[in-house]
Structures are given as structure tokens and as C-alpha cells.
Amino acid sequence: MKEERTCQNCESVFIIEDEDFQFYKKIDVPPPTFCWKCRLQRRMMWRNTRVVYKRADLGNLTLFSAFSPDSPLKIEIYYNIG
């Protein structure tokens, strides 16, 4: 049994297959109301892939990071020699 649904976000039509309904029932979650592209977009929106900051956390070694220098996070590097 296939079911066509309309995405709440982009209003495109997407299909949910019978196997998908079985999986949702197995893990006890409702079927999606967003298409796969909109779901992926929502999952990935927390990622920072456009802004890179120059950091000097390790003294004279300059690094590039996704975290700003104002961030309380510090960069650590572990060397595995051998």
C-alpha cells in the first residue's frame, strides 16, 4: 500500500511505501509530514559549513575551525606517532 502525501514545507508530493509504514509502526513513530529533502534540510541546518574561523589556540600554530574564537571550546590536537 503506497500513500501519496503533500509536504507541509515545500508542498511537493512524496510517496510513503508499505515497508516504510511497517518500519514506523515498529519504532512507534508517526509517518513523516515532510518530504525527504525537507527532512534532510532540517536535520542538517545545525551544521556550520560556510563560516571558517582562524584560531591560534595552540600558541604559534594557526588552525582553521568551525568554532569562533569567542567560543568557550578549545582546539586540541593529538599526535599518534608510531
DSSP file (Angstrom, degrees, kcal/mol; ACC not computed):
  #  RESIDUE AA STRUCTURE BP1 BP2  ACC     N-H-->O    O-->H-N    N-H-->O    O-->H-N    TCO  KAPPA ALPHA  PHI   PSI    X-CA   Y-CA   Z-CA
    1    1 A M              0   0    0      0, 0.0     2,-0.3     0, 0.0    20,-0.2   0.000 360.0 360.0 360.0 113.8    0.0    0.0    0.0
    2    2 A K        -     0   0    0     15,-0.1     2,-0.4    16,-0.1    15,-0.2  -0.717 360.0-160.4 -95.6 149.7    1.6    3.3   -1.2
    3    3 A E  E     -A   16   0A   0     13,-2.0    13,-2.7    -2,-0.3     2,-0.4  -0.992   8.2-145.3-134.1 129.8    0.3    6.6    0.1
    4    4 A E  E     +A   15   0A   0     -2,-0.4     2,-0.3    11,-0.2    11,-0.2  -0.775  24.0 178.5 -91.2 133.8    0.9    9.9   -1.5
    5    5 A R  E     -A   14   0A   0      9,-3.0     9,-2.8    -2,-0.4     2,-0.5  -0.910  26.3-125.5-130.8 160.1    1.3   12.9    0.8
    6    6 A T  E     -A   13   0A   0     -2,-0.3     7,-0.2     7,-0.2     2,-0.1  -0.923  31.9-115.6-108.2 130.2    2.0   16.6    0.4
    7    7 A C     >  -     0   0    0      5,-3.0     4,-0.9    -2,-0.5    27,-0.2  -0.386  12.6-143.5 -64.6 133.9    5.0   18.1    2.2
    8    8 A Q  T  4 S+     0   0    0     25,-2.1    -1,-0.1     2,-0.1    26,-0.1   0.753  96.9  40.4 -67.9 -24.2    4.0   20.6    4.8
    9    9 A N  T  4 S+     0   0    0     24,-0.2    -1,-0.1     3,-0.1    25,-0.1   0.945 132.4  13.1 -91.7 -60.8    7.0   22.7    4.0
   10   10 A C  T  4 S-     0   0    0      2,-0.1    -2,-0.1    25,-0.0     3,-0.1   0.519  89.9-130.6-100.2  -6.7    7.6   22.8    0.2
   11   11 A E     <  +     0   0    0     -4,-0.9     2,-0.2     1,-0.2    -3,-0.1   0.683  56.3 144.0  65.0  20.8    4.2   21.3   -0.8
   12   12 A S        -     0   0    0     -6,-0.1    -5,-3.0     1,-0.0     2,-0.4  -0.555  54.1-110.8 -83.7 157.5    5.7   18.7   -3.1
   13   13 A V  E     +A    6   0A   0     -7,-0.2     2,-0.3    -2,-0.2    -7,-0.2  -0.743  39.3 177.5 -90.3 132.9    4.1   15.3   -3.4
   14   14 A F  E     -A    5   0A   0     -9,-2.8    -9,-3.0    -2,-0.4     2,-0.4  -0.945  21.8-127.8-134.1 158.3    6.0   12.4   -1.9
   15   15 A I  E     -A    4   0A   0     -2,-0.3     2,-0.5   -11,-0.2   -11,-0.2  -0.868   8.3-156.9-111.2 135.4    5.2    8.7   -1.6
   16   16 A I  E     -A    3   0A   0    -13,-2.7   -13,-2.0    -2,-0.4     2,-0.1  -0.962  21.1-143.3-109.4 122.1    5.4    6.5    1.5
   17   17 A E     >  -     0   0    0     -2,-0.5     4,-1.7   -15,-0.2     3,-0.2  -0.314  22.7-110.0 -81.3 164.3    5.8    2.8    0.8
   18   18 A D  H  > S+     0   0    0      1,-0.2     4,-2.1     2,-0.2     5,-0.2   0.883 119.1  55.7 -61.1 -41.0    4.3   -0.1    2.7
   19   19 A E  H  > S+     0   0    0      1,-0.2     4,-2.1     2,-0.2    -1,-0.2   0.866 105.3  53.6 -60.8 -35.8    7.7   -1.1    4.1
   20   20 A D  H  > S+     0   0    0      2,-0.2     4,-2.6     1,-0.2    -1,-0.2   0.913 106.7  50.7 -65.7 -42.6    8.1    2.4    5.5
   21   21 A F  H  X S+     0   0    0     -4,-1.7     4,-2.1     1,-0.2    -2,-0.2   0.894 109.5  51.4 -61.9 -39.4    4.8    2.2    7.3
   22   22 A Q  H  X S+     0   0    0     -4,-2.1     4,-2.2     2,-0.2    -1,-0.2   0.911 110.5  48.7 -63.0 -41.7    5.8   -1.1    8.8
   23   23 A F  H  X S+     0   0    0     -4,-2.1     4,-2.1     2,-0.2    -2,-0.2   0.930 110.4  49.9 -64.3 -45.5    9.1    0.5   10.0
   24   24 A Y  H  <>S+     0   0    0     -4,-2.6     5,-2.5     1,-0.2     4,-0.4   0.876 112.2  48.7 -61.4 -37.6    7.3    3.5   11.5
   25   25 A K  H ><5S+     0   0    0     -4,-2.1     3,-0.6     3,-0.2    -1,-0.2   0.895 108.7  54.1 -67.8 -39.5    4.9    1.1   13.3
   26   26 A K  H 3<5S+     0   0    0     -4,-2.2    -2,-0.2     1,-0.2    -1,-0.2   0.891 116.3  36.3 -62.6 -41.5    7.9   -1.0   14.6
   27   27 A I  T 3<5S-     0   0    0     -4,-2.1    -1,-0.2    -5,-0.1    -2,-0.2   0.369 112.2-121.4 -95.7   5.7    9.7    2.0   16.1
   28   28 A D  T < 5 +     0   0    0     -3,-0.6    -3,-0.2    -4,-0.4    -4,-0.1   0.922  65.4 130.0  58.2  53.5    6.3    3.6   17.2
   29   29 A V      < -     0   0    0     -5,-2.5    -1,-0.2    -6,-0.1    -2,-0.1  -0.956  59.5-107.4-129.0 152.4    6.6    6.9   15.4
   30   30 A P        -     0   0    0      0, 0.0     3,-0.1     0, 0.0    -5,-0.0  -0.400  45.1 -91.8 -74.2 156.8    4.1    8.6   13.1
   31   31 A P        -     0   0    0      0, 0.0   -10,-0.0     0, 0.0   -15,-0.0  -0.296  55.0 -89.8 -63.3 153.7    4.7    8.8    9.4
   32   32 A P        -     0   0    0      0, 0.0     4,-0.1     0, 0.0     3,-0.0  -0.258  26.4-165.7 -68.1 152.0    6.5   11.9    8.1
   33   33 A T  S    S+     0   0    0     -3,-0.1   -25,-2.1     2,-0.1     2,-0.3   0.390  74.2  68.5-112.0  -4.2    4.7   15.0    7.1
   34   34 A F  S    S-     0   0    0    -27,-0.2   -27,-0.1   -26,-0.1   -28,-0.0  -0.877  88.0-112.3-112.7 148.4    7.8   16.5    5.3
   35   35 A C     >  -     0   0    0     -2,-0.3     4,-2.3     1,-0.1     5,-0.2  -0.238  38.3 -99.9 -70.1 168.5    9.4   15.1    2.1
   36   36 A W  H  > S+     0   0    0      1,-0.2     4,-2.2     2,-0.2     5,-0.2   0.844 121.9  53.2 -63.7 -34.0   12.8   13.6    2.4
   37   37 A K  H  > S+     0   0    0      2,-0.2     4,-2.3     1,-0.2    -1,-0.2   0.921 110.9  45.5 -67.7 -42.6   14.6   16.7    1.1
   38   38 A C  H  > S+     0   0    0      2,-0.2     4,-2.2     1,-0.2    -2,-0.2   0.866 112.4  51.8 -68.9 -35.7   12.9   18.9    3.7
   39   39 A R  H  X S+     0   0    0     -4,-2.3     4,-2.1     2,-0.2    -2,-0.2   0.918 111.0  47.8 -65.1 -42.7   13.7   16.4    6.5
   40   40 A L  H  X S+     0   0    0     -4,-2.2     4,-2.3     2,-0.2    -2,-0.2   0.915 110.2  52.3 -62.8 -43.1   17.3   16.3    5.4
   41   41 A Q  H  X S+     0   0    0     -4,-2.3     4,-0.8     1,-0.2    -1,-0.2   0.908 110.2  48.2 -59.8 -42.9   17.4   20.1    5.4
   42   42 A R  H  < S+     0   0    0     -4,-2.2     3,-0.4     1,-0.2     4,-0.3   0.881 112.3  49.1 -66.4 -37.8   16.0   20.3    8.9
   43   43 A R  H  < S+     0   0    0     -4,-2.1     3,-0.5     1,-0.2    -2,-0.2   0.863 116.1  42.5 -68.5 -34.6   18.5   17.7   10.2
   44   44 A M  H >< S+     0   0    0     -4,-2.3     3,-1.5     1,-0.2    -1,-0.2   0.489  85.7  93.3 -92.2  -2.5   21.5   19.4    8.6
   45   45 A M  T 3< S+     0   0    0     -4,-0.8    -1,-0.2    -3,-0.4    -2,-0.1   0.712  77.8  62.3 -69.7 -17.4   20.6   23.0    9.5
   46   46 A W  T 3  S+     0   0    0     -3,-0.5    -1,-0.3    -4,-0.3    -2,-0.1   0.692  84.0 101.0 -76.8 -17.7   22.6   23.0   12.7
   47   47 A R    <   -     0   0    0     -3,-1.5     2,-0.8    -4,-0.1     3,-0.1  -0.404  64.2-147.1 -73.1 142.3   25.9   22.4   10.8
   48   48 A N        +     0   0    0      1,-0.1    -1,-0.1    -2,-0.1    -2,-0.1  -0.878  41.1 142.5-107.8  97.6   28.2   25.2   10.1
   49   49 A T        +     0   0    0     -2,-0.8    -1,-0.1     3,-0.0     3,-0.1   0.340  65.7  56.0-116.0   5.2   29.8   24.5    6.7
   50   50 A R  S    S+     0   0    0      1,-0.2     2,-0.5    -3,-0.1    -2,-0.1   0.690  96.1  61.2-109.4 -24.4   30.0   28.1    5.4
   51   51 A V        -     0   0    0     15,-0.1     2,-0.4     2,-0.0    -1,-0.2  -0.917  57.5-177.4-112.8 128.4   31.9   30.0    8.0
   52   52 A V        -     0   0    0     -2,-0.5     2,-0.3    -3,-0.1    14,-0.2  -0.983  10.8-154.3-123.7 135.0   35.5   29.1    9.0
   53   53 A Y  E     -B   65   0B   0     12,-3.5    12,-2.7    -2,-0.4     2,-0.5  -0.833  15.3-127.6-110.8 146.1   37.4   31.0   11.7
   54   54 A K  E     -B   64   0B   0     -2,-0.3     2,-0.3    10,-0.2    10,-0.2  -0.814  35.2-175.9 -90.0 125.5   41.1   31.4   12.1
   55   55 A R  E     -B   63   0B   0      8,-3.5     8,-3.3    -2,-0.5     3,-0.1  -0.912  28.1-168.0-126.3 150.3   42.2   30.3   15.6
   56   56 A A  E >   +     0   0B   0     -2,-0.3     3,-0.7     6,-0.2     6,-0.1  -0.408  37.8 138.7-129.7  55.1   45.5   30.3   17.5
   57   57 A D  E 3   +     0   0B   0      1,-0.2     2,-0.1     4,-0.1    -1,-0.1   0.754  67.8  55.8 -72.3 -25.0   44.7   28.1   20.4
   58   58 A L  E >  S-B   61   0B   0      3,-0.7     3,-0.9     1,-0.2     2,-0.6  -0.225 112.6-106.1-106.5  43.9   48.0   26.3   20.4
   59   59 A G  T <  S+     0   0    0     -3,-0.7    -1,-0.2     1,-0.2     0, 0.0  -0.604  98.5   4.1  77.2-115.7   50.4   29.2   20.7
   60   60 A N  T 3  S+     0   0    0     -2,-0.6     2,-0.6    -3,-0.1    -1,-0.2   0.435 107.6 100.2 -88.0   1.6   52.1   29.8   17.4
   61   61 A L  E <   -B   58   0B   0     -3,-0.9    -3,-0.7    -5,-0.1     2,-0.4  -0.792  63.0-150.9 -90.8 119.7   50.1   27.2   15.5
   62   62 A T  E     -     0   0B   0     -2,-0.6     2,-0.3    -6,-0.1    -6,-0.2  -0.777  17.9-177.1 -93.6 131.8   47.3   28.7   13.4
   63   63 A L  E     -B   55   0B   0     -8,-3.3    -8,-3.5    -2,-0.4     2,-0.5  -0.866  23.3-132.9-124.5 158.1   44.2   26.5   12.8
   64   64 A F  E     +B   54   0B   0     -2,-0.3     2,-0.3   -10,-0.2   -10,-0.2  -0.945  34.7 171.0-110.6 134.4   41.0   26.9   10.9
   65   65 A S  E     -B   53   0B   0    -12,-2.7   -12,-3.5    -2,-0.5    10,-0.0  -0.929  46.6-129.5-141.2 159.5   37.9   25.9   12.8
   66   66 A A  S    S+     0   0    0     -2,-0.3     2,-0.4   -14,-0.2   -15,-0.1   0.521  92.8  81.6 -83.2  -7.5   34.1   25.9   12.5
   67   67 A F  S    S-     0   0    0    -14,-0.2    -2,-0.1     4,-0.0   -14,-0.1  -0.848  84.7-122.0-103.0 134.0   34.0   27.4   16.0
   68   68 A S    >   -     0   0    0     -2,-0.4     3,-1.6     1,-0.1     5,-0.2  -0.266  23.3-113.3 -69.5 158.0   34.6   31.1   16.5
   69   69 A P  T 3  S+     0   0    0      0, 0.0    -1,-0.1     0, 0.0   -14,-0.0   0.743 117.3  62.7 -63.0 -22.0   37.5   32.3   18.7
   70   70 A D  T 3  S+     0   0    0      2,-0.0    -2,-0.0     0, 0.0    -3,-0.0   0.634  82.1 105.4 -75.9 -13.5   34.9   33.7   21.1
   71   71 A S  S <  S-     0   0    0     -3,-1.6    -4,-0.0     1,-0.1     0, 0.0  -0.368  76.3-132.4 -67.9 144.1   33.6   30.2   21.7
   72   72 A P  S    S+     0   0    0      0, 0.0     2,-0.2     0, 0.0    -1,-0.1   0.614  79.0 104.0 -72.1  -9.5   34.5   28.6   25.0
   73   73 A L        -     0   0    0     -5,-0.2     2,-0.4     1,-0.0    -2,-0.1  -0.532  60.7-153.1 -74.6 136.9   35.6   25.4   23.1
   74   74 A K        -     0   0    0     -2,-0.2     2,-0.4   -17,-0.0    -1,-0.0  -0.867  13.9-121.7-111.0 146.0   39.3   25.0   22.8
   75   75 A I        -     0   0    0     -2,-0.4     2,-0.4   -12,-0.0   -10,-0.0  -0.707  29.1-174.6 -87.7 132.3   41.0   23.1   20.0
   76   76 A E        -     0   0    0     -2,-0.4     2,-0.4     2,-0.0   -18,-0.0  -0.976   9.1-157.9-126.8 143.0   43.2   20.1   20.9
   77   77 A I        -     0   0    0     -2,-0.4     2,-0.5     2,-0.0    -2,-0.0  -0.977   3.2-160.3-121.8 132.4   45.4   18.1   18.6
   78   78 A Y        -     0   0    0     -2,-0.4     2,-0.4     2,-0.0    -2,-0.0  -0.949   7.5-153.0-112.9 128.5   46.5   14.5   19.5
   79   79 A Y        -     0   0    0     -2,-0.5     2,-0.6     2,-0.0    -2,-0.0  -0.839   5.0-164.3-100.3 136.0   49.5   13.1   17.7
   80   80 A N        +     0   0    0     -2,-0.4     2,-0.6     0, 0.0    -2,-0.0  -0.867  15.7 178.0-119.3  94.8   49.8    9.4   17.3
   81   81 A I              0   0    0     -2,-0.6    -2,-0.0     1,-0.2     0, 0.0  -0.848 360.0 360.0-101.2 124.4   53.4    8.7   16.3
   82   82 A G              0   0    0     -2,-0.6    -1,-0.2     0, 0.0     0, 0.0   0.452 360.0 360.0 135.5 360.0   54.4    5.1   15.8
